Amino acid sequence: MLSPFQKHLLKDLAQGKTHYEIGASNGLNQTELNIELRNMQARVGAKTLAHLMHRAWELGLLSARTLCLCIAVFGASQSTDVQKMRPVRIARTQIRVTRRQEVA
């Protein structure tokens, strides 16, 4: 289903490496890495990276230990510290917070 190279990328992603780290260690630029990740998602029928990890586990491509690590990494990556987010994400987060406060 996935090539050995794609399985290697999957394990790097599950270990919590950033896209930059994965690309640098595998000789890929960000565009090439994103294309490879999209191809992997299409091959396993996943819509998001988190869904890719779940499908990979279902298909036996990741061990239970790796999946637990992946879940911890994805859970921790949802930063609540606004100063650490990229500017576009900051703006979207502030809009969402404002809307929630208006509704409440």
ABEGO torsion letter per residue (X at the ends): XBBAAAAAAAAAAAAGBBAAAAAAAAGBBAAAAAAAAAAAAAAAGBABAAAAAAAAAAAGABBAAAAAAAAAAAAAABBABAAABBAAAAAAAAAAAAAAAAAX
